[in-house]
Amino acid sequence: MKGLELARRYYESMGAEMIRLRFPSYQDRIAAGLAGEGSECFGFDDEISQDHDWGPGFCLWLADGDFAEIGAELQASYDALDPTPLGYAGRKNTPEAAGRVGVLRTGDFYRKFIGLARSPASLAEWRRIQEYFLAQATNGAVFHDPLGDFSRIRESLLEFYPEDIRVKKIAARAAVMAQTGQYNYPRCVRRNELVAALATLSEFAGKTCSMLHLLNKRYTPFYKWMHRSVLGLPRLRECYDLLLALCGNEIAREKRQDTIEKICGCVLRELREQGLTHLKSDFLLDHCPAIIAHIGDKELRSSHIMID
């Protein structure tokens, strides 16, 4: 069973009843779910994931006032639940995983990832947040939220970046993809600079994954999961196999450049379909001025091309 489904069943079979019996006057004020750090929150967990920070557990999110009134007592009741339900062993927690499950303030949950106890209210606030933190703040699932406070912030974040921010990030990704994959990778190979070639290939793959998510209006997860996440995107999923081939040992060096160009071609097709460029060049950097021209905010439009 996947960790997210295990969390849901654990809450529904034991957590909900505990709240109903011990905290009846708060049962319409407590949000429950699982989100944040951990492969299970993205649905990417497997047998290897189960060696640490995995197992039965869920989050109970409270407003500040409710946390002050019942937070400690609710946590004690949560800790007293059967730690090995449904035939699964208890969680194997490392010190780094403290606070991933159990009773949390709604504001503290969001503050941990985006630095705010609310949705960002300006372009400057949006720009300060790393993409993978937004992915962690909005992954997983909410099982129950009668008050709606937790979900309101979540749903606001899931509406994705303001369009000016998204377009600026797309332009920056296009510039780096062109610089690393289309320009510097073949030059490094010709010079037999193999470490530099590997570095450019890695940078190209990472920025490509980010570009694919931006074009799908999805937040890019932590680097370990960004390629796996491409498989779940509604558009440009064909790039998953191209990236896999690009990084595989079986592909000859001379064929890697062809694969890079195929990936860039897929991205260019989507950029044109979204109306961000109409130029015919195959070199992504040539399209950056056309992309940037769609940005309304003057300061953002005039910032360095490779800065988000």
Secondary structure, 3 states (H helix, E strand, C coil): CCHHHHHHHHHHHHHHHHHHHHCHHHCCCCEEEECCCCHHHHCCCCCHHHHCCCCCCCEEEECHHHHHHHHHHHHHHHHCCCCCHHHCCCCCCCHHHCCCCEEEEHHHHHHHHHCCCCCCCCHHHHHCCCHHHHHHHHCCEEEECCCCHHHHHHHHHHCCCCHHHHHHHHHHHHHHHHHHHHHHHHHHHHCCCHHHHHHHHHHHHHHHHHHHHHHCCCCCCCCCCHHHHHCCCCCCCHHHHHHHHHHCCCCCHHHHHHHHHHHHHHHHHHHHHCCCCCCCCCCHHHHHHHHHCCCCCHHHHHCCCCCC
